[in-house]
Amino acid sequence: MSKVVKVLKLGSRNDQEGNGKGHNRSRALVAGGAGFLGSHLCERLLQDGYDVVAVDNFHTGKRYNLNALLHDPRFSCIEHDIVDPLTLDLRFDEIYNLACPASPPHYQADPIHTFKTSVLGALNLLELARRNNAKIFQASTSEVYGDPF
């Protein structure tokens, strides 16, 4: 079950005028938004004028990575594991998937959940992108390259 860490205060696209889609600003979802890279991506998207919704289960992401963003009314965070489908009433223009344990101790501790996050999480975000006609970015980690020489 999703837990809203900060109450969503974003209007729906349908109740605003603007870019031809019924929304003044683009809205981005960042899965893994409480991780090191995810939180910095959230910060950059806010700087670029986006409304941003971070989604994280906080298994490896840290709440303190989001502290500097919580004051911004265009930022919201939902505690949710993307292994489960997202049932949000919000519409998104862009989706960034940075959700997956990246360090060996984390993914070796629960390899099945890591696999589910990589596969089911990606499928759930692809479905959300399809429903929203949104662009999606699928990130990876340096772990795909193996150990350095």
N, C-alpha and C positions, 0 to 999 in steps of 0.2 A: 504494500500500500504506500502511496506517495505521501510524503510529509512536506508541507510547505514551510520552508525555513523563514522566508520573508513573504508576507502577503502579496500576491500578485495585484498590482494596481494598474495594469495595462488595459487600455480599451481594446475592443475587438476591431478588426479592420472595417467592419460594416458600420461602425458608429462614428467614423471620422472620414474627412475628405482629404485628398492629397495626391498620391502618386498614380492615380488611375486604378489602384487596387483597393481604394477606400482606406488608406492608412498613410499618415504623413511620413513616418520613418520606417525603415526596414527593421524587421524583428529577426533576431538570430537565436537559435538554441545551441548551447554548447554542452554536449555530453562529456562528462569528465571535467566540468568547469571548476572544480575545487582542487584539481591537480596543479602542479607547477606551470606547465604549458597552458592548460585550460584557463587558469585564472588570469594569466597574462593576455591570452586571447580575448577573454571577456573585457579586460581593461582596455585593450586596443579597440575593440568594437564599440565600446562606450565612447571612447575618444573620437571615433569616426561617426558618431551620431546615431548608432543603433539602439533599439530597445533590446536588452539581452536577458535571456532566461538560461541560467546554468542548471544543469541536472547532474547530480552526483549521489552515489550511495555512501560516500565518505569511508569506503573500505581502505583506500590508499590516499585519497584526496583529503586535504585538511581544511577545516572551517576557517582557520586563521588566514589562509590564502585569499579569502574573500572579504576579510574585514574592511579593507580600503574601499570596497565597491558597494557595501551595504547602504551607505548614505545616499547613493544615487537613486532617484525615484525610477529611473529607466532600467534598473537592475533588479532581478528577482532570482531566487534560488529554490529549487525543489529537490528535496531528498528523495531519490527514487533510483532503483536498480533497473537499468535499461534491458536487463534480461526479460523483464515484464513489459508488455506494451504500454506506451504512453497514451493516456486518455485525457488529453488537454483540450480545452475549448479554444485555446489560442491558435492563431495562424502564424506560420513562420515563412520567411522568405529564404532563409539560409539555415542549414543545419551542419554543425561541425561535430564529428565523432572522434573525441580524444579519450574515450572511456575504455580503459583496460589496464590492469596492473602491468607495470613496465619493468619492475626489478625482479630478478630471479627469486629472492626470498618470498615475495608476495605471490607470484604466480605459481611457484612450486608448492606453496602451502595449500592451495586449493585449485589444482589444475582443471578440474571439471568446471568450476565456476568461471575460471579464466576463459575456457573454451566457449562456454555459454555466453559470456559477455562479448566475446569476439564475434560469434556467429549469430546468436539470437538477438543480441543488442544491435548489431549492424542491420539485421532484417527488420527489426522494429523501427529503427530510425529511417530505413529506406521506405517503409510503409508510410511513416509520418511525412516524409518528403513527397511521396506520391500523392497523398491526400491533400497536401498543401501546394503542390506544383512548385516545390522549393528546390533550390540547389543544395547539394550535399557534398561535404568534404570528408573523406575517410582518411584518418591519420594512422600512422604506424609508429613503431618504436625502433630504436637502434638494436634491440634484441633480435630482430629478424636477420641481422647480418652475422650473428654469432660472436664468439670471442675474438678479440683482436689478436694479431700475430704476436 
